[in-house]
């Protein structure tokens, strides 16, 4: 139960269950062989949930390797892991090392993911200048056409590894990796094509460990796991395919624990007459005398504006449909069918939780759970549940 004092000075409260994130990591880790390492992808501030808190909890659960996107994210993560007593764990930055960033990678003990030949040359010069080996991963594009060495760059690199020139001189190639473009679609032909292309590259980099699978790739099975998997969205309680999952992957998704709850205060209750208009533009005209609850959550808080007239909130187990347009800071709920005593006794309105999770919200909003989570705003108060600090501890 959400108590009023938990909101503090905010009008809504996002509760993030760190124990559920740790359990989801252990679940995904258990889907691959013991020799396969399971990393934690905490880019975009741990998918909007707070990498400074999420990453140490994953480390405590056994995660020994992290991925972020940018150098800035890597520096911040290194500092937070150090403060939490987990200094020294490898952190890979997916965007790679760009001009002017070289010394920062060394200073903070971060590892770049190489995406092009310019980055190969840049790291080679850095290694020679400091007389050190630079640990890095090499990303080769096998069909995503986003990041990674192109086919021509890959051919050039392989040729210059075989001719004795050692184009990777000074670089300690820890991982060879690629990224699946359609892993959320189990029967996508591109999955097998990318797997074959990636497998064909491995003999040219015999000392590097291999990594291909994201969350969806883990669920595709052992052929995709190699030496290390990189789950992201699954850690945060969602399947990459959202709600359209059946069969084996549906069962695996059902085992993922819900991570996020979002509750809001009722700011005002008002009786409105049939014929009155609700919200901007008067798009909803009441067809009966109604009881309207206004809550302090709007699209500025990350609630999708398009869900006005589509989604519902929950008050003590009762549906409260959103009516009219969602505003920047508020929305209106039709609570006419809920006993007024129940409404006045309620401590909060539930917007997001196990019964209506990020995948369901994404389905209704015509988007993906990634966008829902990363779009959660900074205005709601945040509480973190962590039983590792004691029963029902709040961080």
C-alpha positions in Angstrom: 0.0 0.0 0.0 1.2 3.5 -0.8 0.9 5.8 2.1 0.4 9.6 1.7 3.7 10.5 3.4 5.6 8.5 0.8 4.8 11.1 -1.9 6.7 13.7 0.0 6.2 17.0 -1.8 5.4 15.3 -5.1 2.0 14.6 -6.7 3.0 11.1 -7.8 5.3 8.3 -6.8 7.3 5.8 -8.9 8.4 2.7 -6.9 11.2 0.6 -8.4 11.7 -2.9 -7.1 15.4 -3.6 -7.1 14.9 -7.1 -5.8 12.7 -7.8 -8.9 15.5 -6.4 -11.1 18.0 -8.7 -9.4 15.6 -11.7 -9.7 15.1 -11.0 -13.4 18.9 -10.9 -14.0 19.2 -14.2 -12.2 16.4 -15.6 -14.4 18.0 -14.5 -17.6 21.4 -15.7 -16.4 20.0 -19.1 -15.7 18.8 -19.4 -19.3 22.4 -19.8 -20.6 25.2 -22.2 -19.7 27.2 -21.6 -16.6 30.3 -20.6 -18.6 28.3 -17.9 -20.4 28.6 -14.5 -18.6 25.5 -12.4 -18.3 26.1 -8.7 -18.4 23.8 -5.9 -17.3 22.8 -3.2 -19.8 22.2 0.0 -17.8 22.4 2.5 -20.6 20.0 5.5 -20.6 20.1 5.6 -16.8 19.2 1.9 -16.5 16.3 2.4 -18.9 15.1 5.4 -17.0 15.1 3.7 -13.6 18.3 5.0 -12.1 21.7 3.4 -12.9 23.2 4.7 -9.7 21.0 2.4 -7.7 20.2 -0.3 -10.2 23.8 -1.2 -11.2 25.1 -1.8 -7.6 22.1 -4.0 -6.9 22.9 -6.0 -10.0 26.5 -6.3 -8.9 25.4 -7.5 -5.5 23.3 -10.2 -7.4 26.4 -11.4 -9.2 26.5 -9.3 -12.4 30.2 -8.8 -13.2 30.1 -6.7 -16.4 28.1 -3.6 -17.5 27.2 -1.8 -20.7 26.3 1.8 -21.1 26.0 4.0 -24.2 28.2 7.0 -23.8 31.5 7.9 -22.1 29.6 10.2 -19.8 27.4 7.3 -18.7 30.5 5.2 -18.1 32.2 7.8 -16.0 29.2 8.2 -13.8 28.7 4.5 -13.5 32.3 4.0 -12.5 31.9 6.5 -9.7 28.7 5.0 -8.4 30.0 1.5 -8.5 33.1 2.6 -6.6 31.0 4.3 -4.0 29.0 1.1 -3.6 32.1 -1.1 -3.1 32.1 -2.6 -6.6 35.1 -0.8 -8.2 37.0 -2.6 -10.9 34.1 -4.2 -12.7 34.4 -3.9 -16.5 32.3 -1.2 -18.1 31.9 -1.0 -21.9 30.7 2.1 -23.7 28.8 1.2 -26.8 29.3 4.5 -28.7 33.1 3.9 -28.7 36.0 6.3 -28.3 35.8 9.6 -30.1 38.4 12.3 -30.7 39.2 14.0 -27.4 37.9 11.1 -25.2 41.0 9.0 -25.2 42.5 10.0 -21.9 39.2 9.8 -20.1 38.8 6.1 -21.0 42.2 5.5 -19.4 41.6 7.7 -16.4 38.3 6.0 -15.5 39.2 2.4 -16.4 36.5 2.2 -19.1 36.5 0.0 -22.2 35.3 1.3 -25.6 33.3 -0.7 -28.1 35.0 -0.1 -31.4 32.5 0.8 -34.2 34.8 1.8 -37.1 38.4 1.8 -38.3 39.0 5.4 -37.2 38.4 4.2 -33.6 40.8 1.3 -34.2 43.5 3.8 -35.2 42.7 6.2 -32.4 43.0 3.4 -29.7 46.2 2.2 -31.3 47.8 5.6 -31.0 46.6 5.9 -27.4 48.1 2.5 -26.5 51.5 3.5 -28.0 51.5 6.9 -26.4 51.0 5.4 -22.9 52.7 2.1 -23.6 49.6 0.1 -22.4 47.2 -2.4 -23.9 43.7 -0.9 -24.3 40.9 -3.4 -23.4 38.1 -3.1 -25.9 35.3 -4.8 -27.7 34.9 -4.9 -31.5 31.5 -4.4 -32.9 30.9 -5.8 -36.4 27.6 -5.0 -38.1 26.0 -8.2 -39.3 22.7 -6.7 -40.5 21.5 -4.0 -38.2 23.0 -1.1 -40.3 23.4 1.0 -37.2 26.7 0.8 -35.4 29.7 -1.5 -36.0 32.3 -2.1 -38.7 30.8 -2.2 -42.2 31.5 -5.2 -44.4 34.2 -3.3 -46.3 35.8 -2.2 -43.0 35.6 -5.8 -41.7 37.3 -7.2 -44.8 40.1 -4.6 -44.6 40.7 -5.4 -40.9 40.8 -9.1 -41.4 43.2 -8.7 -44.3 45.5 -6.5 -42.2 45.4 -9.0 -39.4 46.5 -11.8 -41.7 49.3 -10.0 -43.4 51.4 -9.6 -40.3 50.7 -5.9 -39.9 48.5 -6.5 -36.8 46.0 -3.6 -37.3 44.9 -4.1 -33.7 48.3 -3.6 -32.2 48.0 -2.1 -28.7 44.3 -3.2 -28.4 43.4 -6.0 -26.1 40.4 -7.4 -27.9 38.2 -8.7 -25.1 35.0 -9.3 -27.0 33.9 -9.7 -30.6 30.2 -8.6 -30.7 27.3 -7.8 -33.0 23.7 -6.9 -32.4 20.5 -8.7 -33.5 18.0 -6.5 -35.4 14.9 -8.7 -34.9 15.5 -10.9 -31.9 12.1 -10.1 -30.5 10.6 -11.9 -33.5 11.4 -15.5 -32.9 10.9 -16.7 -36.5 12.6 -13.7 -38.2 14.9 -14.9 -41.0 17.4 -12.3 -40.1 18.2 -14.0 -36.8 19.6 -17.0 -38.5 21.4 -14.9 -41.2 23.1 -12.7 -38.5 24.0 -15.8 -36.5 25.7 -17.4 -39.5 27.5 -14.1 -40.4 28.7 -13.6 -36.9 29.9 -17.3 -36.5 31.8 -17.0 -39.7 33.8 -14.0 -38.3 34.9 -15.7 -35.1 37.9 -17.7 -36.4 39.5 -14.4 -37.5 39.5 -13.2 -33.9 40.5 -16.3 -32.0 41.4 -14.7 -28.7 38.2 -12.6 -28.4 35.2 -13.9 -26.5 32.0 -13.7 -28.5 28.7 -11.8 -27.7 25.6 -11.6 -29.9 22.5 -11.9 -27.7 20.4 -9.1 -26.3 17.3 -9.9 -24.3 15.5 -11.3 -27.2 18.6 -13.2 -28.3 18.9 -14.9 -24.9 15.3 -16.2 -25.4 16.2 -17.5 -28.9 18.3 -20.2 -27.3 21.9 -21.5 -26.7 23.1 -21.1 -30.3 22.9 -17.3 -29.8 24.5 -17.2 -26.4 28.2 -17.6 -27.1 30.5 -16.4 -24.2 28.5 -13.4 -23.0 24.9 -12.2 -23.3 23.8 -8.6 -22.9 20.2 -8.4 -21.6 18.6 -5.0 -21.1 14.8 -4.7 -21.2 14.2 -8.2 -19.7 16.0 -7.0 -16.5 13.3 -4.3 -16.1 10.4 -6.8 -16.4 9.5 -6.7 -20.0 9.9 -8.9 -23.1 11.3 -7.1 -26.1 8.2 -8.2 -28.1 5.9 -6.6 -25.6 2.6 -8.3 -25.1 2.6 -10.2 -28.4 4.5 -13.1 -27.0 3.4 -16.8 -27.1 4.8 -20.2 -26.6 8.0 -20.8 -24.8 9.0 -17.1 -24.8 5.6 -16.3 -23.4 6.3 -18.6 -20.5 9.7 -17.1 -19.9 8.2 -13.6 -20.0 5.6 -14.6 -17.4 8.4 -15.6 -15.1 9.9 -12.0 -15.3 8.9 -10.0 -12.2 7.2 -6.6 -12.5 9.6 -3.8 -11.5 7.8 -0.5 -11.7 4.7 0.9 -9.9 3.4 4.4 -10.5 0.9 5.9 -8.1 -0.7 9.4 -8.0 -2.5 11.6 -5.5 -6.1 12.7 -6.2 -5.8 16.4 -6.3 -9.5 17.1 -6.6 -12.9 15.4 -6.7 -15.8 17.2 -8.4 -19.3 16.5 -9.5 -20.0 17.4 -13.1 -23.3 17.4 -15.0 -24.3 15.7 -18.2 -23.4 17.8 -21.1 -20.3 19.4 -19.6 -17.0 19.2 -21.5 -13.8 17.7 -20.0 -10.3 18.8 -20.7 -8.6 20.8 -23.5 -10.6 21.2 -26.6 -13.7 19.8 -24.9 -13.2 16.5 -26.7 -15.1 14.6 -24.1 -18.7 15.6 -23.4 -20.3 13.9 -20.4 -23.4 11.9 -21.2 -24.4 11.5 -17.6 -23.9 13.2 -14.3 -20.4 12.2 -13.2 -17.8 12.2 -10.5 -14.5 13.3 -11.8 -11.1 12.8 -10.1 -8.2 14.9 -11.2 -4.7 13.5 -10.5 -1.4 15.3 -10.8 0.2 13.3 -13.6 0.5 14.4 -17.2 2.6 14.0 -20.2 5.4 16.1 -18.6 5.8 13.2 -16.2 6.1 10.7 -19.0 2.5 9.5 -19.2 1.7 9.1 -22.9 -0.7 11.9 -24.0 -2.3 9.6 -26.6 -3.8 7.4 -23.8 -6.5 9.9 -23.0 -9.8 8.2 -23.6 -8.0 4.8 -24.0 -6.3 3.7 -20.7 -7.6 3.5 -17.2 -6.2 3.9 -13.7 -7.0 1.7 -10.8 -8.4 2.8 -7.4 -8.6 0.0 -4.9 -9.2 -2.5 -7.7 -11.7 -0.4 -9.5 -11.2 0.8 -13.1 -11.1 4.6 -13.5 -11.1 5.5 -17.2 -9.0 8.5 -18.3 -11.4 11.0 -20.0 -10.6 14.0 -22.1 -7.1 15.0 -23.2 -4.2 14.4 -20.9 -2.6 17.7 -19.9 1.0 18.6 -19.2 0.5 18.2 -15.4 -2.8 16.4 -14.9 -5.5 14.2 -16.2 -9.1 13.5 -15.4 -10.5 10.1 -14.3 -14.2 9.1 -14.5 -14.8 7.6 -11.0 -18.6 7.7 -11.2 -18.9 3.9 -10.9 -16.7 3.7 -7.8 -18.2 4.2 -4.4 -17.3 7.7 -3.2 -16.3 6.4 0.2 -13.8 4.1 -1.5 -12.4 7.0 -3.5 -12.0 9.2 -0.4 -10.4 6.4 1.6 -7.9 5.6 -1.2 -4.4 6.6 -0.5 -3.4 6.6 -4.2 -4.4 6.0 -7.8 -2.4 3.2 -9.5 -1.2 4.1 -13.1 1.4 1.4 -13.7 2.0 -1.9 -11.9 1.7 -5.6 -12.3 -1.8 -5.5 -13.6 -1.0 -2.8 -16.1 2.7 -2.9 -16.8 5.0 -1.0 -19.2 4.3 -3.6 -22.0 0.6 -3.1 -21.7 0.9 0.7 -21.6 3.2 0.6 -24.6 0.7 -1.6 -26.5 -2.1 0.9 -25.9 0.1 3.8 -26.7 1.3 2.3 -30.0 5.0 2.2 -28.8 7.4 -0.1 -27.0 8.1 -0.6 -23.3 11.6 0.8 -23.8 10.1 4.2 -24.6 7.7 4.1 -21.7 10.4 3.3 -19.1 13.0 5.7 -20.5 10.4 8.4 -20.7 9.4 8.4 -17.0 9.9 11.9 -15.8 12.0 13.5 -13.0 9.1 15.1 -11.3 7.5 12.1 -9.6 9.1 11.0 -6.3 11.0 7.8 -6.4 11.3 5.0 -3.9 13.5 1.9 -4.3 12.6 -1.4 -2.7 15.6 -3.4 -1.7 15.2 -6.4 0.7 18.9 -7.0 0.7 19.1 -4.1 3.1 16.4 -5.6 5.3 12.7 -6.5 4.8 10.9 -3.9 2.6 13.8 -1.4 2.9 13.5 1.8 0.9 16.6 3.2 -0.6 
